[in-house]
Amino acid sequence: MKIIANFKMNKTPFETKEYLMNIVPKSKDFNQEIILCLPYTSIAIGKFMTEGTSIKIGAQNLCEEEEGHSTGEISGRMLKDAGVSYVLVGHSERRSKFKENSKALNKKIKSALKNGLNVILCVGETLAERNTLKTAQVLKDEIEEALKGLYENELENITIAYEPIWAIGSGKTLAVKEIDMAAGIIRKVITNDFSPSAGENISIVYGGSVNSKNVGQISKAKKINGLLIGGACLDESSFLQILSTTNH
Ligand code: 13P
């Protein structure tokens, strides 16, 4: 199982160090693949503190360009050299607040893969889209636009994170049945666009208000391979609780 923590815009490098001093020594007790998507400024300390452990470091975004005139941006090549192995692409907060469109997301994914990074592609519907039964169409469109032009073998380095936008930070979660239904839709899209084995093997995680109390229930979903956690990963004891509940 993959447990991905998205720190979003939280924790200074010093605070990240204090956090990791509590998490790293205990990480050997867990079998999951633990991925910490840190703010850019915490990547160096995160990499240093997790050296020699199975914890992987992720970033939360990358620039679609390789280098040059893009003040304030960070490229895939820079992330790779900084020791990052995963990068989130297309988080709904970036799509809505920073107006990232599907064309740019497709370029970001290609640049990440070219630089040897694993991609966590975030997709998910708004509440209005859900209420008007558009979830399946939204997931199909977001996945197809983002993965346009990719080869099937490149899917090995892609994880799809299903995060219903209305469930992020709201305390609202889906029933296990609904998570499996969405994961089924995602697998079908990949099956149709690539192959049945690609649809079966694509890695899917669920995100949206997962916490130490509901994680036992949510992780019963059979068609997902892990979880993407925001707020509940920021507190060490709550994150450790999530890790121990999902440690099978
Ligand atoms: P919360 O777990 O805080 O709802 O955030 C989910 C998320 O957006 C992770 O990427």
Residues whose N, C-alpha, C, O or C-beta is under 5 A from the ligand:
A	BS01	13P	N6 A167 I168 G169 S170 G207 G208 S209 V210 L228 I229 G230 G231 A232
